[in-house]
């Protein structure tokens, strides 16, 4: 599905499927490609408020804490 969505993108791209802890995998891939920055989506504030401190840190926060490179967090779509 991702390949179909990006087929006409006007920029170079590649797609890889990896398994593991999402934040760890994102950081590993960013290191492998020497990425300029990482873009991740937020999971939305509604869930965070509803579950409060019982929720593990979000993927975006985990990536931010582990990375030396900039991380752009894109808000969840309503």
C-alpha positions as a Markdown table, in Angstrom:
| # | Residue | x | y | z |
|---|---|---|---|---|
| 1 | Unk | 0.0 | 0.0 | 0.0 |
| 2 | Unk | 2.8 | 2.4 | 0.9 |
| 3 | Unk | 4.5 | 1.8 | -2.5 |
| 4 | Unk | 1.2 | 2.7 | -4.3 |
| 5 | Unk | 0.9 | 5.9 | -2.3 |
| 6 | Unk | 4.4 | 7.0 | -3.0 |
| 7 | Unk | 4.6 | 5.8 | -6.7 |
| 8 | Unk | 4.2 | 9.4 | -8.1 |
| 9 | Unk | 6.1 | 11.2 | -5.4 |
| 10 | Unk | 8.4 | 13.9 | -6.9 |
| 11 | Unk | 11.3 | 12.9 | -4.5 |
| 12 | Unk | 13.5 | 9.8 | -4.2 |
| 13 | Unk | 12.2 | 7.3 | -1.6 |
| 14 | Unk | 12.7 | 3.8 | -0.5 |
| 15 | Unk | 10.6 | 1.4 | 1.6 |
| 16 | Unk | 11.8 | -1.2 | 4.1 |
| 17 | Unk | 9.9 | -3.4 | 6.5 |
| 18 | Unk | 11.6 | -3.9 | 9.8 |
| 19 | Unk | 10.5 | -5.5 | 13.1 |
| 20 | Unk | 11.2 | -4.6 | 16.7 |
| 21 | Unk | 10.7 | -1.7 | 19.1 |
| 22 | Unk | 9.5 | 1.1 | 16.8 |
| 23 | Unk | 11.6 | 3.9 | 18.4 |
| 24 | Unk | 14.7 | 1.7 | 18.5 |
| 25 | Unk | 14.2 | 0.6 | 14.9 |
| 26 | Unk | 13.7 | 4.2 | 13.7 |
| 27 | Unk | 16.9 | 5.4 | 15.5 |
| 28 | Unk | 18.9 | 2.5 | 14.0 |
| 29 | Unk | 17.7 | 3.2 | 10.5 |
| 30 | Unk | 18.4 | 6.9 | 10.9 |
| 31 | Unk | 21.9 | 6.0 | 11.9 |
| 32 | Unk | 22.4 | 3.6 | 9.0 |
| 33 | Unk | 21.3 | 6.2 | 6.5 |
| 34 | Unk | 22.9 | 9.1 | 8.3 |
| 35 | Unk | 19.5 | 10.8 | 8.2 |
| 36 | Unk | 19.3 | 14.6 | 8.5 |
| 37 | Unk | 16.2 | 14.3 | 10.6 |
| 38 | Unk | 13.4 | 11.9 | 11.6 |
| 39 | Unk | 9.6 | 12.4 | 11.0 |
| 40 | Unk | 7.2 | 10.6 | 13.2 |
| 41 | Unk | 3.5 | 10.9 | 13.9 |
| 42 | Unk | 2.0 | 11.5 | 17.3 |
| 43 | Unk | -0.7 | 9.2 | 18.5 |
| 44 | Unk | -3.0 | 12.0 | 19.6 |
| 45 | Unk | -3.8 | 13.7 | 22.8 |
| 46 | Unk | -7.2 | 12.0 | 23.4 |
| 47 | Unk | -5.7 | 8.6 | 24.1 |
| 48 | Unk | -2.9 | 10.2 | 26.2 |
| 49 | Unk | -5.3 | 12.1 | 28.4 |
| 50 | Unk | -7.6 | 9.1 | 28.8 |
| 51 | Unk | -4.9 | 6.7 | 30.0 |
| 52 | Unk | -2.7 | 9.2 | 31.7 |
| 53 | Unk | 0.5 | 7.9 | 33.2 |
| 54 | Unk | -0.5 | 4.3 | 32.6 |
| 55 | Unk | 0.6 | 4.6 | 29.0 |
| 56 | Unk | 4.2 | 3.9 | 28.0 |
| 57 | Unk | 6.1 | 6.8 | 26.6 |
| 58 | Unk | 5.0 | 7.5 | 23.0 |
| 59 | Unk | 7.2 | 6.4 | 20.1 |
| 60 | Unk | 7.8 | 10.1 | 19.3 |
| 61 | Unk | 9.1 | 10.8 | 22.8 |
| 62 | Unk | 11.2 | 7.7 | 22.9 |
| 63 | Unk | 12.8 | 8.7 | 19.6 |
| 64 | Unk | 13.4 | 12.3 | 20.8 |
| 65 | Unk | 15.1 | 11.0 | 23.9 |
| 66 | Unk | 17.5 | 8.7 | 22.0 |
| 67 | Unk | 18.4 | 10.9 | 19.1 |
| 68 | Unk | 21.0 | 13.6 | 18.5 |
| 69 | Unk | 19.4 | 14.6 | 15.2 |
| 70 | Unk | 16.2 | 16.7 | 14.8 |
| 71 | Unk | 12.9 | 14.9 | 15.2 |
| 72 | Unk | 9.7 | 16.4 | 13.6 |
| 73 | Unk | 6.5 | 15.2 | 15.3 |
| 74 | Unk | 3.4 | 15.4 | 13.0 |
| 75 | Unk | 0.1 | 15.7 | 14.8 |
| 76 | Unk | -2.5 | 12.9 | 14.5 |
| 77 | Unk | -5.2 | 13.4 | 12.0 |
| 78 | Unk | -8.7 | 13.7 | 13.4 |
